[in-house]
């Protein structure tokens, strides 16, 4: 690739998730997509009243007996329109104007059905959840499964009303992340997610220099964490939300590898998931105890096993039950004295023991008596809220042409 | 590659809905939903991309760029022909006028740096986007 004339290295476009790209394109998306299932084939029609464009295409099953859910999950992991109607009865009698009007009138309406043969989904929710589960045997079952996932995000589905909650945010509340040693690159996040809140990136000088003026929507705070080794520096900001954001009442930490896909604002996210507790995280997608996490850290050589197992022995001596494990690329917190105490205790464990923060979080929560809420599903699947992206180190360039 | 060089005198438009694109914080990002490929553009290519999406013919866009960078029109035209062939090969653009409602938004920032051959980079490893539990730095 020719570097002449470039003052900054390129950022990798793959760090823009399809959900974010779709959201940024919202005004130009077709109004409605109709997937009509008939005779094993799927006719997909897109149309947009504003531009008077209408496009149709027919897709056929890839293999014999490909189920409707499997074909839909293959064809439509993202919905290119604002609404998606899946129809298994022939689309001639679909009152598209009525469908559109119903969704326009109810912003928290996530999905509808008219008796189990026709299903309508809000496009951004379909996209954030990655569509229906192709493993489900029938369209009805796939839709019921998807309804449950949509309801967990607080949207209305047949039989379940919307949860109309919103946490009032202050101007110092924030979404924040941190990167040190150019370990990752900033990801663009949905433009309207933070709302009035701030979107802050704590970067060391090296990472800040790489990004230059291209902050991708983040407000950059550049500087080094004093007296902290590089492995712990980004975790300083992650653990110490009350020190990173002393004026905040609510904060959302996201690892730099996380792309926000939530079809909602931070205010609504906080309203939904901080209703019962002051902190919300994901359950680990695969492991259920600190002991299992320690084993994984040892196998992957992520830290000194002696340090980790000494730490676990100490926890056992104190009577820690070790029956849960959080996965911590995303942390939604209300800044209360109890959470501040948890933060400080957690950071203390990270500095005196393993730098792997998942080794100590559950112990610290138990020790400080803090109960936590869990986001639905896990980070290993399309959970509708956050996507764990490929980590892209700065300065890597590839081109097939030059 | 295409057998005939693409015409620089006609208009081209985004191959919607299979291809989506937007300018995010100054960077153009292109994604082909049909095959999951992502594309990044360098500074001159970004400038060209914006011009083509807004309905300019490659010929006109080339003249503007040649004048701005003070390089021969012939050189820019040759570069644009190659670049355009790549866009068409990848199915990102198709011949035709841009629909007014679908004209891309975004600010066309003509790069201040010296002229460089426009370059598009293709990333085909879409499936790697969902990496599960990658280890943090040791």
Interface residues (C-beta under 8 A of the other chain):
Chain A: X1 X2 X3 X4 X5 X6 X7 X10 X11 X12 X13 X14 X16 X17 X18 X20 X21 X22 X24 X25 X27 X28 X30 X46 X48 X50 X51 X53 X55 X78 X80 X181 X183 X188 X213 X214 X215 X216 X217 X230 X231 X257 X285 X286 X300 X301 X302 X303 X327 X356 X379 X380 X387 X388 X389 X390 X391 X397 X398 X399 X400 X401 X402
Chain B: X17 X20 X21 X22 X24 X25 X26 X27 X29 X30 X31 X33 X38 X39 X40 X42 X43 X44 X86 X99 X101 X102 X105 X111 X113 X114 X115 X116 X117 X119 X120 X121 X122 X123 X125 X126 X128 X129 X130 X131 X132 X133 X134 X135 X136 X137 X138
